[in-house]
Amino acid sequence: MINFILWQSLTKVWVSNRFYCLSYQFQLMKKIFSGSFFYAFFICINSFLFSDYIIAQAPYVSKVWVADNGDGTYKNPVLNADYSDPDVIRVGDDYYLVSSSFEDIPGLPILHSKDLVNWSIVGHALLRQTPFEHFSQVQHGNGVWAPTIRYHNDQFYIYYPDPDYGIYVITSKNVKGPWSEPILVEGGKGLIDPCPLWDDDGKVYLVHAYAGSRAGIKSILVIKQMNAAGTKTIGAGKIVFDGHDSDPTVEGPKLYKRNGYYYIVAPAGGVTTGWQLVLRSKNIYGPYERKVAMDQGNTNINGPHQGAWVTTQTGEDWFLHFQDKGAYGRVVHLNPMQWVNDWPVIGIDKEGDGKGSPVSIYRKPNVGKIYPLETPLESDEFNENELGLQWQWMANPKPTWLFMDPAKGMLRLFSDRIDSVANLWMAPNVLLQKFPAEEFMVTTKLSFTPNAKLQNEKAGLVIMGFSYADLSLKHMKDGIYVVRSVCKDADKGMKEQEVVVAKAPVGTVYFRVKVMKGAACYFSYSFDGTNFITTGDAFSAEVGRWIGAKFGIFCTRESQSNDSGFADYDWIRVEPVQ
């Protein structure tokens, strides 16, 4: 009866202030009654009685990075996470951004914003990557490279390249999906970074670049005509720009038309040190004039380039692009843009030479309204029936890897066999998300139930990259142990170096990693959730193949049996370092 009165009281408080109290109420009830019939009943009755409020719950706001300063200004990066090769469009009052996802699934993340500063993840356009069998094995650095999103004739289009197979297009009437199956626009190796243009006369064009690793040539841009549906290229096309002399590694082109000019906006000079190039011509096939619209200048924002131009409903022009920050990935910056003599100037032109430099703090775009703070998801209480949109596998997943149990408020990972690969770097069943800031702390609570017939089953918390480190529970002959593993040069097939830290008195443990500036990672564990014991020296997080480091969870085994063990993750929380 006391428990029911407590629930009733909390519910009344929530109804009066539902946006704030919903998350708190679920966490408190989970803490008190997790795993009980009462908790399951609580979840069901709240979902039934207050489903309209749940849908309208307050936006997620990160505890470790918010770009909106709350005073009419913002700070860069607006997305302090690895959303590489961003492209953006506006449809009415809504802005949508897509980015590269390489081997990770679900792929092609779609983000939404009302003001270009506050963003949320609203879906993924690729739930599986084709060819399906090929991408059921880890393919680091392959898969989805720089995509483009467009809206034409009441339909969304995403063009994306796979450097080994060719250029694909997918479509949807709703940006949240469902999306069509990929259509191969043009097959071939090394065709990358496509962008379409529907011209005024009804013709459809495609610009793209070449990956030297597959095509045997790079630093050139080509334009090809497509059929009216935009699903097939017509003919071989024409090289419209050769960057070998002045703009090496020119790639990532975006194609626009304004005031009778065709514009190709493309990065050049390399990921970490490059600049933003703009080409223009009155003829789609050239010749094109050249101008640098933005470079690093005297700022500390290296290689500001590869992104997209967007115009607000009030007529302001803005440019989103990435900055490569090593282990933290390619984070997204927002810069003002203006037109001078039909040339774009991106950032602030302090020297008056028609070339801008990126801003660190600037006024927010004028979109006609003020919108609340919002950031992409990070923490997860695992109270929903679907996996949070922040999570990605390292390959096409099996349905047997994961079970969401909202009645108990947990995520269950079943172990899968990985003895055919050298280490966790090549294990597909690792569930990861992006680093969200330069400094942050990740804590998770998990219970491990190994298969009694199997030894060396493991479940834990990992920092993944070319080299990785993890803290795990491992089932050995005489019990379950806390184990710390480090694998240096995992991408080269090296083996883990494993140290047994302590015997686990129970099957439940709290794992934590603190990520400090410079991507130094400190692991610790606790059996009571209060007293944490640090293990080993700092681990320096490393990049992956074309991506930043990630953190995540896993459950693996080395041998085959007729059943698996499992790990129940109660929650995972991203907070400021304490």
C-alpha positions as CSV (number, residue, x, y, z in Angstrom):
1,M,0.0,0.0,0.0
2,I,2.8,2.4,0.8
3,N,4.4,1.6,-2.5
4,F,1.2,2.3,-4.3
5,I,0.7,5.6,-2.5
6,L,4.3,6.6,-3.5
7,W,3.5,5.8,-7.1
8,Q,0.2,7.7,-7.1
9,S,1.9,10.7,-5.5
10,L,4.7,10.8,-8.1
11,T,2.2,10.4,-10.9
12,K,0.3,13.5,-9.7
13,V,3.5,15.5,-9.5
14,W,4.4,14.3,-13.0
15,V,1.0,15.3,-14.4
16,S,1.5,18.8,-13.1
17,N,5.0,19.1,-14.4
18,R,5.2,16.2,-16.9
19,F,8.1,17.4,-19.0
20,Y,10.6,17.4,-16.2
21,C,9.3,14.6,-14.0
22,L,8.8,11.8,-16.5
23,S,12.4,10.7,-16.7
24,Y,12.9,11.1,-12.9
25,Q,9.8,9.1,-12.1
26,F,10.9,6.2,-14.3
27,Q,14.4,6.2,-12.9
28,L,13.1,6.3,-9.3
29,M,10.6,3.5,-9.8
30,K,13.2,1.5,-11.6
31,K,15.6,1.9,-8.7
32,I,13.0,0.8,-6.1
33,F,11.1,-1.9,-7.9
34,S,13.3,-3.1,-10.8
35,G,12.5,-6.6,-11.8
36,S,9.3,-6.9,-9.8
37,F,5.7,-7.3,-10.9
38,F,5.0,-3.8,-9.6
39,Y,7.6,-2.2,-11.9
40,A,6.1,-4.0,-14.9
41,F,2.6,-2.9,-13.8
42,F,3.9,0.7,-13.3
43,I,5.4,0.8,-16.9
44,C,2.2,-0.5,-18.4
45,I,-0.3,1.7,-16.6
46,N,1.8,4.9,-17.2
47,S,2.1,4.1,-20.9
48,F,-1.6,3.6,-21.2
49,L,-2.8,6.6,-19.1
50,F,-0.2,9.1,-20.2
51,S,0.9,8.1,-23.7
52,D,0.1,11.5,-25.1
53,Y,2.4,13.1,-22.5
54,I,5.1,10.6,-23.1
55,I,5.2,11.4,-26.8
56,A,5.6,15.1,-25.9
57,Q,8.3,14.6,-23.2
58,A,11.0,17.2,-23.0
59,P,13.9,17.1,-25.4
60,Y,17.1,15.3,-24.4
61,V,19.9,17.7,-23.2
62,S,23.4,16.5,-22.8
63,K,25.2,17.0,-19.5
64,V,28.6,17.3,-21.2
65,W,28.1,19.5,-24.3
66,V,25.4,22.0,-25.3
67,A,26.2,24.3,-28.2
68,D,23.4,26.8,-27.4
69,N,24.7,29.3,-24.9
70,G,21.1,30.4,-24.0
71,D,21.8,34.0,-24.6
72,G,21.2,34.2,-28.4
73,T,24.6,32.9,-29.3
74,Y,26.1,29.4,-29.9
75,K,29.5,27.9,-29.6
76,N,31.1,25.5,-32.1
77,P,31.0,22.6,-32.6
78,V,27.2,22.5,-32.8
79,L,27.6,18.7,-32.9
80,N,30.5,17.8,-30.7
81,A,30.5,14.2,-32.0
82,D,31.7,12.3,-35.1
83,Y,29.1,13.2,-37.8
84,S,31.6,13.1,-40.6
85,D,30.9,14.6,-44.1
86,P,27.7,16.4,-43.1
87,D,25.0,17.4,-45.6
88,V,22.0,19.5,-44.7
89,I,18.7,20.7,-46.2
90,R,15.8,22.8,-45.1
91,V,12.2,21.6,-45.7
92,G,9.8,24.3,-44.5
93,D,10.8,25.1,-40.9
94,D,12.8,21.9,-40.4
95,Y,16.5,21.2,-41.0
96,Y,17.8,17.7,-41.7
97,L,21.4,16.5,-41.6
98,V,22.9,13.3,-42.8
99,S,26.5,12.0,-42.4
100,S,28.8,9.2,-43.3
101,S,28.4,6.0,-41.3
102,F,30.9,3.6,-43.0
103,E,30.4,0.1,-41.6
104,D,28.2,1.0,-38.7
105,I,24.6,-0.2,-38.6
106,P,22.0,1.2,-38.6
107,G,23.6,3.5,-41.0
108,L,23.0,7.0,-42.5
109,P,22.0,8.8,-39.3
110,I,19.4,11.5,-39.9
111,L,19.4,14.5,-37.5
112,H,16.7,17.2,-37.1
113,S,16.9,20.8,-36.0
114,K,14.7,23.8,-35.9
115,D,17.5,26.4,-35.6
116,L,20.7,24.7,-36.9
117,V,22.2,24.7,-33.4
118,N,20.0,22.3,-31.4
119,W,19.9,18.9,-33.0
120,S,18.4,15.5,-32.3
121,I,18.7,12.1,-34.0
122,V,15.4,11.1,-35.6
123,G,16.3,8.0,-37.5
124,H,18.5,6.1,-39.8
125,A,18.0,5.6,-43.5
126,L,19.8,2.2,-43.7
127,L,18.7,-0.5,-41.3
128,R,20.9,-3.0,-43.1
129,Q,23.8,-2.5,-45.4
130,T,24.0,-4.1,-48.9
131,P,25.4,-6.6,-49.9
132,F,24.0,-8.1,-46.8
133,E,26.3,-11.1,-46.3
134,H,29.4,-8.9,-47.0
135,F,28.4,-6.4,-44.4
136,S,27.5,-9.1,-41.9
137,Q,31.3,-9.2,-41.3
138,V,33.1,-6.1,-40.0
139,Q,34.3,-3.9,-42.8
140,H,36.1,-1.1,-41.1
141,G,36.2,2.1,-43.2
142,N,34.1,0.6,-46.0
143,G,30.4,1.0,-46.6
144,V,28.7,4.5,-46.5
145,W,31.0,7.4,-47.4
146,A,29.9,11.0,-47.8
147,P,26.1,11.2,-48.6
148,T,23.8,13.9,-49.9
149,I,20.2,14.5,-48.8
150,R,17.7,16.3,-51.0
151,Y,14.0,17.0,-51.1
152,H,12.3,17.0,-54.6
153,N,8.7,16.6,-55.7
154,D,7.5,15.9,-52.1
155,Q,10.1,13.2,-51.6
156,F,13.4,12.8,-49.7
157,Y,16.4,11.4,-51.6
158,I,19.7,10.3,-50.1
159,Y,22.5,9.6,-52.5
160,Y,25.4,7.7,-50.9
161,P,28.6,6.0,-52.2
162,D,30.1,2.7,-51.4
163,P,33.7,2.9,-52.7
164,D,33.8,-0.8,-53.5
165,Y,30.4,-1.1,-55.2
166,G,29.2,2.2,-56.5
167,I,26.7,5.0,-56.0
168,Y,23.2,4.3,-54.5
169,V,20.0,6.2,-54.0
170,I,17.3,5.6,-51.5
171,T,14.0,7.5,-51.2
172,S,11.2,8.1,-48.7
173,K,8.1,10.3,-48.3
174,N,8.8,10.6,-44.6
175,V,12.3,11.5,-43.4
176,K,11.9,9.0,-40.5
177,G,11.2,6.2,-43.0
178,P,10.5,3.7,-44.1
179,W,13.2,4.2,-46.8
180,S,13.3,2.3,-50.0
181,E,15.8,-0.4,-50.7
182,P,19.0,1.0,-52.3
183,I,19.1,1.4,-56.0
184,L,22.4,1.3,-57.7
185,V,22.7,4.5,-59.7
186,E,26.1,3.5,-61.1
187,G,28.3,0.6,-60.3
188,G,32.1,0.8,-60.0
189,K,35.0,1.1,-57.7
190,G,36.2,4.4,-56.4
191,L,33.0,6.4,-57.2
192,I,32.5,8.6,-54.1
193,D,30.7,11.6,-52.7
194,P,27.7,12.0,-55.1
195,C,25.4,15.0,-55.2
196,P,22.4,15.5,-57.5
197,L,20.9,18.6,-59.1
198,W,17.5,18.9,-60.6
199,D,17.9,21.7,-63.2
200,D,15.4,24.3,-64.3
201,D,14.9,22.6,-67.7
202,G,14.0,19.2,-66.1
203,K,17.4,17.6,-66.6
204,V,19.0,15.8,-63.7
205,Y,22.8,15.8,-63.0
206,L,25.2,14.1,-60.7
207,V,28.6,15.3,-59.5
208,H,31.0,13.0,-57.8
209,A,34.7,12.5,-56.9
210,Y,37.0,9.5,-57.0
211,A,38.8,7.5,-54.3
212,G,42.4,6.9,-55.3
213,S,42.6,3.8,-53.2
214,R,40.0,2.1,-55.5
215,A,39.9,4.1,-58.8
216,G,43.6,4.6,-59.1
217,I,43.0,8.4,-59.5
218,K,41.8,11.2,-57.3
219,S,41.7,15.0,-57.2
220,I,39.2,15.2,-60.0
221,L,35.4,16.0,-60.2
222,V,33.1,14.7,-62.8
223,I,29.5,15.6,-63.8
224,K,27.1,13.1,-65.4
225,Q,23.5,13.4,-66.5
226,M,21.0,11.0,-65.0
227,N,17.6,9.8,-66.1
228,A,14.5,11.8,-65.1
229,A,13.9,9.6,-62.0
230,G,17.5,10.2,-60.8
231,T,18.1,6.5,-60.5
232,K,20.7,5.9,-63.3
233,T,23.5,7.8,-64.9
234,I,23.5,8.5,-68.6
235,G,26.9,8.2,-70.3
236,A,30.4,8.6,-69.0
237,G,30.1,12.2,-68.1
238,K,32.8,14.8,-68.1
239,I,35.7,15.8,-65.9
240,V,34.9,19.5,-64.9
241,F,37.7,20.1,-62.5
242,D,41.2,18.9,-62.0
243,G,42.7,19.7,-58.6
244,H,46.1,18.2,-59.0
245,D,47.9,21.5,-59.4
246,S,46.1,23.8,-56.9
247,D,43.6,21.7,-54.9
248,P,44.9,18.2,-54.3
249,T,42.5,15.6,-52.8
250,V,39.5,17.7,-53.9
251,E,36.4,15.6,-53.0
252,G,33.0,15.8,-51.3
253,P,31.4,18.1,-53.9
254,K,28.0,19.6,-53.5
255,L,26.2,21.0,-56.5
256,Y,23.9,24.1,-56.4
257,K,22.4,26.6,-58.8
258,R,22.0,30.3,-57.9
259,N,21.5,33.5,-60.1
260,G,22.3,31.6,-63.3
261,Y,25.5,30.1,-61.9
262,Y,26.2,26.4,-61.2
263,Y,28.3,26.1,-58.0
264,I,30.4,23.1,-56.9
265,V,31.3,23.5,-53.3
266,A,34.1,21.1,-52.4
267,P,36.8,20.5,-49.8
268,A,40.4,20.2,-50.9
269,G,43.9,19.9,-49.3
270,G,43.2,16.9,-47.0
271,V,41.0,16.2,-44.0
272,T,43.2,17.7,-41.2
273,T,44.7,20.7,-43.1
274,G,42.4,21.5,-46.0
275,W,40.2,24.4,-47.1
276,Q,36.8,25.0,-48.6
277,L,36.8,25.5,-52.3
278,V,34.1,27.0,-54.5
279,L,33.8,26.6,-58.3
280,R,31.3,28.4,-60.5
281,S,30.2,28.4,-64.1
282,K,27.3,29.5,-66.3
283,N,27.5,26.0,-68.0
284,I,27.0,22.8,-66.0
285,Y,30.0,21.3,-67.8
286,G,32.3,24.3,-67.3
287,P,34.7,25.9,-67.6
288,Y,34.6,26.6,-63.8
289,E,36.2,29.6,-62.0
290,R,37.9,28.8,-58.7
291,K,37.9,30.5,-55.3
292,V,38.7,29.6,-51.7
293,A,35.7,30.5,-49.6
294,M,37.2,29.5,-46.1
295,D,40.3,28.2,-44.5
296,Q,41.7,28.0,-41.0
297,G,43.2,31.4,-41.0
298,N,44.5,32.4,-37.5
299,T,42.0,30.2,-35.7
300,N,42.6,26.9,-33.9
301,I,40.0,25.1,-36.1
302,N,42.0,23.0,-38.4
303,G,40.9,21.9,-41.9
304,P,37.4,23.5,-41.8
305,H,35.8,22.0,-44.8
306,Q,33.4,19.5,-46.4
307,G,29.9,20.4,-45.7
308,A,26.8,22.1,-47.0
309,W,25.1,25.4,-47.7
310,V,21.6,26.1,-46.3
311,T,19.3,29.2,-46.4
312,T,17.0,29.9,-43.5
313,Q,13.3,30.9,-43.9
314,T,14.4,34.5,-43.1
315,G,16.9,34.5,-46.0
316,E,20.2,34.0,-44.0
317,D,22.9,31.8,-45.5
318,W,24.8,29.3,-43.3
319,F,27.4,26.6,-43.8
320,L,27.8,23.4,-41.8
321,H,31.1,21.5,-42.1
322,F,33.4,19.2,-40.1
323,Q,36.7,19.6,-38.2
324,D,38.9,16.5,-37.8
325,K,39.8,16.2,-34.0
326,G,41.6,12.9,-34.1
327,A,40.2,10.4,-31.5
328,Y,37.1,12.6,-31.0
329,G,36.2,12.3,-34.7
330,R,35.0,14.8,-37.2
331,V,32.8,17.2,-35.3
332,V,30.3,19.6,-37.0
333,H,30.7,23.4,-37.0
334,L,28.2,26.1,-38.1
335,N,29.5,29.2,-39.8
336,P,27.7,32.3,-41.3
337,M,27.9,32.7,-45.0
338,Q,27.3,35.7,-47.2
339,W,27.4,36.4,-51.0
340,V,29.8,39.0,-52.4
341,N,29.7,39.4,-56.2
342,D,28.1,36.0,-56.6
343,W,30.8,34.3,-54.6
344,P,30.2,32.8,-51.1
345,V,32.3,33.9,-48.2
346,I,32.1,31.4,-45.3
347,G,32.9,32.4,-41.8
348,I,34.3,35.9,-40.9
349,D,36.4,37.7,-43.5
350,K,38.7,39.7,-41.2
351,E,41.2,40.6,-43.9
352,G,38.7,41.7,-46.5
353,D,40.1,39.4,-49.1
354,G,36.9,37.5,-49.8
355,K,38.0,34.4,-47.8
356,G,36.5,33.7,-44.4
357,S,37.8,31.9,-41.3
358,P,35.6,29.8,-38.9
359,V,33.9,31.2,-35.8
360,S,34.1,29.8,-32.3
361,I,31.1,31.8,-30.8
362,Y,28.5,33.6,-32.9
363,R,24.9,34.7,-32.9
364,K,22.4,32.0,-33.6
365,P,20.6,31.9,-37.0
366,N,17.4,33.9,-37.3
367,V,14.8,31.3,-38.0
368,G,11.9,33.5,-36.8
369,K,11.4,31.7,-33.4
370,I,13.3,30.6,-30.3
371,Y,13.5,26.9,-29.7
372,P,14.4,24.8,-26.6
373,L,17.7,23.2,-26.0
374,E,18.2,19.8,-27.5
375,T,21.1,17.5,-28.2
376,P,21.6,14.0,-29.6
377,L,20.9,11.1,-27.2
378,E,23.8,9.8,-25.1
379,S,22.6,8.2,-21.8
380,D,20.1,5.3,-22.0
381,E,18.0,3.9,-19.2
382,F,16.8,1.1,-21.5
383,N,13.2,1.6,-20.6
384,E,11.9,1.6,-24.2
385,N,10.9,-1.3,-26.5
386,E,13.4,-0.1,-29.1
387,L,17.1,0.5,-28.9
388,G,18.1,4.2,-28.7
389,L,19.0,5.9,-31.9
390,Q,22.5,6.7,-30.6
391,W,23.6,3.1,-30.8
392,Q,25.2,1.3,-33.8
393,W,26.6,-2.2,-34.4
394,M,29.9,-2.8,-36.2
395,A,28.1,-4.9,-38.9
396,N,24.7,-6.0,-40.0
397,P,23.2,-7.5,-36.8
398,K,21.7,-10.8,-36.0
399,P,18.2,-10.7,-34.3
400,T,19.7,-13.0,-31.5
401,W,22.2,-10.4,-30.2
402,L,19.8,-8.2,-28.3
403,F,16.6,-8.2,-26.3
404,M,14.9,-5.0,-25.0
405,D,12.9,-5.7,-21.9
406,P,11.1,-2.4,-20.9
407,A,9.1,-4.3,-18.2
408,K,12.4,-4.8,-16.3
409,G,14.0,-1.6,-17.7
410,M,17.0,-3.3,-19.2
411,L,18.9,-4.3,-22.3
412,R,19.9,-7.9,-22.6
413,L,22.9,-8.8,-24.8
414,F,23.3,-12.5,-25.6
415,S,26.8,-13.7,-26.2
416,D,27.9,-14.7,-29.7
417,R,30.9,-16.6,-30.8
418,I,34.0,-14.6,-32.0
419,D,36.7,-17.2,-32.0
420,S,37.1,-16.8,-35.8
421,V,38.5,-13.3,-35.4
422,A,41.7,-12.0,-33.8
423,N,40.1,-9.6,-31.3
424,L,37.1,-7.4,-30.5
425,W,38.0,-5.0,-33.3
426,M,36.7,-7.6,-35.8
427,A,33.7,-8.7,-33.7
428,P,30.5,-7.5,-35.3
429,N,28.4,-7.8,-32.1
430,V,29.8,-4.7,-30.3
431,L,27.3,-2.0,-29.6
432,L,28.8,1.5,-29.8
433,Q,28.1,5.2,-29.8
434,K,30.2,8.3,-30.5
435,F,32.3,10.3,-28.1
436,P,30.0,13.3,-27.1
437,A,32.6,15.8,-25.8
438,E,36.3,16.2,-25.0
439,E,35.7,15.3,-21.4
440,F,33.0,13.0,-20.1
441,M,32.3,10.0,-17.9
442,V,30.4,6.8,-18.8
443,T,29.0,4.5,-16.1
444,T,27.0,1.4,-16.6
445,K,25.4,-1.2,-14.3
446,L,25.3,-4.8,-15.5
447,S,24.5,-8.3,-14.3
448,F,26.2,-11.2,-16.0
449,T,24.7,-14.7,-16.3
450,P,27.2,-16.9,-18.2
451,N,26.3,-20.2,-19.7
452,A,27.6,-22.6,-17.0
453,K,28.9,-25.0,-19.7
454,L,31.1,-22.3,-21.3
455,Q,34.3,-20.7,-20.1
456,N,35.7,-17.3,-21.2
457,E,32.3,-15.7,-21.9
458,K,32.7,-11.9,-21.3
459,A,30.6,-8.8,-21.0
460,G,31.7,-5.3,-20.4
461,L,32.4,-1.7,-21.3
462,V,34.9,-0.8,-24.1
463,I,36.7,2.1,-25.7
464,M,37.0,1.1,-29.4
465,G,39.5,2.3,-32.0
466,F,42.6,1.0,-33.9
467,S,43.7,0.1,-30.3
468,Y,41.1,-0.6,-27.7
469,A,40.6,-1.2,-24.0
470,D,37.8,-2.7,-22.0
471,L,36.7,-3.7,-18.5
472,S,34.7,-6.8,-18.4
473,L,33.2,-9.6,-16.3
474,K,34.7,-12.9,-17.5
475,H,33.5,-16.4,-16.6
476,M,36.4,-18.7,-15.6
477,K,36.6,-22.2,-14.2
478,D,36.2,-21.1,-10.6
479,G,33.9,-18.1,-11.0
480,I,33.3,-14.7,-12.5
481,Y,36.2,-12.2,-12.5
482,V,36.7,-8.5,-13.3
483,V,39.2,-8.4,-16.1
484,R,40.9,-5.5,-17.8
485,S,42.0,-5.9,-21.4
486,V,44.1,-3.8,-23.7
487,C,44.7,-4.5,-27.4
488,K,47.3,-2.4,-29.0
489,D,47.2,-2.3,-32.8
490,A,44.0,-4.3,-32.9
491,D,43.5,-3.3,-36.5
492,K,46.7,-5.3,-37.3
493,G,45.4,-8.5,-35.8
494,M,47.2,-8.2,-32.4
495,K,46.0,-10.2,-29.4
496,E,44.5,-8.7,-26.2
497,Q,46.7,-8.3,-23.2
498,E,44.5,-9.3,-20.3
499,V,44.9,-8.7,-16.5
500,V,42.6,-10.3,-13.9
501,V,41.7,-7.5,-11.5
502,A,39.4,-9.1,-8.9
503,K,37.0,-11.9,-8.3
504,A,33.4,-10.7,-8.5
505,P,31.5,-11.6,-5.3
506,V,28.2,-11.2,-7.2
507,G,27.1,-11.2,-10.8
508,T,26.4,-7.5,-10.7
509,V,29.0,-4.7,-11.2
510,Y,29.3,-1.1,-12.1
511,F,31.8,-0.2,-14.8
512,R,33.0,3.3,-15.4
513,V,35.4,5.1,-17.8
514,K,36.5,8.7,-17.5
515,V,37.6,10.4,-20.7
516,M,39.8,13.4,-20.2
517,K,41.2,16.0,-22.5
518,G,43.6,14.4,-25.0
519,A,41.3,11.3,-25.0
520,A,43.0,9.8,-21.9
521,C,40.7,7.1,-20.6
522,Y,40.6,5.9,-17.0
523,F,38.7,2.7,-16.2
524,S,37.2,1.8,-12.8
525,Y,34.7,-0.7,-11.2
526,S,32.5,-0.9,-8.2
527,F,30.4,-3.6,-6.6
528,D,28.2,-1.2,-4.7
529,G,27.8,1.7,-7.2
530,T,29.5,4.1,-4.8
531,N,33.1,3.1,-4.2
532,F,35.0,2.9,-7.5
533,I,38.4,1.3,-7.8
534,T,40.6,2.5,-10.7
535,T,42.3,-0.2,-12.8
536,G,45.6,0.2,-14.6
537,D,47.1,3.2,-16.3
538,A,45.4,5.7,-18.6
539,F,44.5,4.3,-22.0
540,S,44.9,6.7,-24.9
541,A,41.9,6.4,-27.2
542,E,42.6,6.1,-30.9
543,V,40.8,6.7,-34.1
544,G,39.1,4.0,-36.1
545,R,39.1,3.7,-39.9
546,W,38.0,7.2,-41.0
547,I,36.1,7.6,-37.7
548,G,36.8,8.7,-34.1
549,A,37.0,6.5,-31.1
550,K,33.7,5.1,-29.7
551,F,32.5,3.7,-26.4
552,G,30.1,0.9,-25.9
553,I,29.1,-2.5,-24.6
554,F,29.5,-6.2,-25.6
555,C,28.9,-9.8,-24.7
556,T,31.0,-12.5,-26.4
557,R,32.1,-16.1,-26.2
558,E,34.9,-18.1,-27.7
559,S,33.2,-21.5,-28.3
560,Q,29.9,-22.9,-29.6
561,S,27.1,-24.4,-27.5
562,N,23.4,-24.9,-27.8
563,D,22.7,-21.8,-25.8
564,S,24.4,-18.5,-24.7
565,G,25.0,-16.6,-21.6
566,F,23.8,-13.1,-21.4
567,A,24.5,-9.7,-19.8
568,D,21.7,-7.4,-18.5
569,Y,22.5,-3.7,-18.8
570,D,20.3,-1.8,-16.4
571,W,21.4,1.6,-17.7
572,I,24.4,3.5,-19.2
573,R,24.8,7.2,-18.2
574,V,27.0,9.9,-19.7
575,E,27.9,12.6,-17.2
576,P,30.5,15.2,-16.4
577,V,33.7,13.9,-15.0
578,Q,33.6,13.7,-11.2
